[in-house]
């Protein structure tokens, strides 16, 4: 699961549940949270609500933390494949 904590109150803002364990740190930019999961999926969540905006089936666990640069998000799956999203 991914938990968002309200920095002002210290209370849980939202929780997003994946189909398997999350081992990586999320990355956040432009009102979105990017997270990989051992369920083989890469998720893009709305930062304010935790609502899933999009997911990509990588086919192998995504336990590395996403990297964001110049409007692109890069992830790596445990099968050795590297993916770049954005334009």
N, C-alpha and C positions, 0 to 999 in steps of 0.2 A: 504494500500500500504506500501511497504518497500522501503525506500530511502537510497541510499548509497552516501555519500559525500566524495569527494576527500580531504584528510587532507591537502594537499599542496596548492590547489587552492581555496578550499571552495565551489567549484561548484559541481553540481549533477553529479555523475559518472554513476548511473543507477537507475531505478525505476522498482520494480516488483509488479504487481497487483494481489491480491488474490480475491476470490469471496465474501469476507466479511471483516469486520473490523479486524485489527490486534491490540491486546491489550497488548501483551507481548513484552519483549525486545528480540532481536535476540541474538543468541550465535554464535561465530565464532571460527573456528579452522581448521588448515590444508588446508587453501584456500577455505573453504566452510562456508556458512552462514546457520544457522538452525533457522527456524521460524514457530510458530504455528499460526493458524488463527481461527476466529470464524466460518469459513466455514466448520470446522470439519476436516481440512487437516493439515498435518505437511509437510513443504517444506524444501528441501535441495537445496541451490542455489550456483552457482559458485561465489566466492567472487569478482573476478576481473570484471565479466561481468553482474552478476545478472541472468544469464541463469539458468532456472530450470533444475536441474539434476535428481531430484526424488521427489515424493510426496507419502504420506501415508494417506489413508482415515481412520481417527479415528472414525468417526461416531458421534462425539460430539465436540463442540467447544474446541479448544486448546488455552486457554488464559494464561496459565502459561508459563514462560520463560524456554527454554530448559536448561538442565544441562549437562555438558560434563566432563567426567573423564575416564582416562585409556582407551581411544579409544571408549568409549560408549557414546551414547546420550540418555538421559532420558527425557520424556515428560509426562504430565498428562492431561487428557481430563476432561471436566466438568461432565461427567457421572461417575467419580470416578476411571476410569481405568488408570493405569500407564503403559507406554510402554518403552522398552529399545531396542535401535538399536545399532548394532556393535558387534564385536567379541573379 
